[in-house]
Amino acid sequence: MSLSREHFEELTKRSPDIIVGTDRKGRVVYFNDGAHDCLGYDSDEVLGEFVGLFYPSVEEARRVAEAMRGHGHGGVGVCNTLETRFVTHSGEEIPVAIAATLLYDEKGEEDGTIGFAKDLRDILHKDQLATLGEVAVGLSHEINNPLAVIINQATLLENDISRIAGEGDCSVENERLDAIRREVARISEIVERLGEMVESDRYETIHYVGPARMVDLRSEDRRRYEPDDRLQGLRILVADDDAGISRTLQEMLIADGCEVETAANGEQALEALGRSDFDLLLSDVVMPRMDGHELYLRVSESYPELPVLMMTAFHYDKDHIIKRSRMEGLEGVIFKKPVDPDRLRCTIAESVRKR
């Protein structure tokens, strides 16, 4: 069935896009339903009016007219996806992309224009959300790693204060350390909310790894630091590309009687495993050269009995590293940084005991 003129007119009339036609003098002769819905004008308000009515200025209307007659936007007589702004009946400026063409009469002279304009507000909003998501993911990582160092150093400092003070009263110092932990927890909660916004444009929390156990490492129970005897003599390998994280975890675990070696990436971790025996691997999720998922696969193949725990500063696993590792059989807990020292020590002890 061929498309008749009546069918074409009905199609353009019902189109949700803005469709405007003008005569050779630039007066509006066609104004569809989509234009009414987007711009808020009734047809009788614009028919016969100069098309510049829809632009924020005469200069902008002239720029679009010149683009249609130039070579830069598809060739002379056409204009493809030229971005500009329209002004609605209420005075709001909205971003649009125009695709237009000149119309000619039987003598080859200009007889008017027909233009299709796409309202870009929803598209730009989605682009902004995507950009916000990328910023939030990066921000969570860059903030959580330093927070993890602060938490670990506070734990070590608390241990030092207790040792130096002996029987003396160090309650004031411990209260200050608790205040540091509380404020770090508040910052972590804000970063986590950003991660939740990334996961859903409805801003609802989604359990990204399904039924997998995700440990919230901001413990409300800030007990005084006491070494865990169950960790005495354990050999732990820490793989993390953040030197501050590796160093503070190493110091903290050494204080518990562990022997700790660090690796800056997955490749170095495999080299360390090839040189020595370890009781547990504590690995970051996102690392250069070899991420946590690939490292886990290599370890599970070559050292199937070695417990693996993973940790991440991201509250949104955009590369699916956690999910892929779970699908491959990872049973270890996924820790969110900043890591709560008490829960980390407890999980290490339980993992080694199960082995």
Secondary structure, DSSP 4 states (H G I P E B T S, - for coil): ----HHHHHHHHHH-SSEEEEEETTSBEEEE-HHHHHHH---HHHHTTSBGGGGSS-HHHHHHHHHHHHSSTTSSTTEEEEEEEEEE-TTS-EEEEEEEEEEEE-TTS-EEEEEEEEEE-HHHHHHHHHHHHHHHHHHHHHHHHHHHHHHHHHHHHHHHHHHHHHTTS--HHHHHHHHHHHHHHHHHHHHHHHHHHHHH-TT-----TTTTS-EE----S--PPP---GGGTT-EEEEE-S-HHHHHHHHHHHHHTT-EEEEESSHHHHHHHHHHS--SEEEEESS-SSS-HHHHHHHHHHH-TTS-EEEEES-SS-TT-HHHHHHHTT--S-EEESSPPHHHHHHHHHHHHHH-
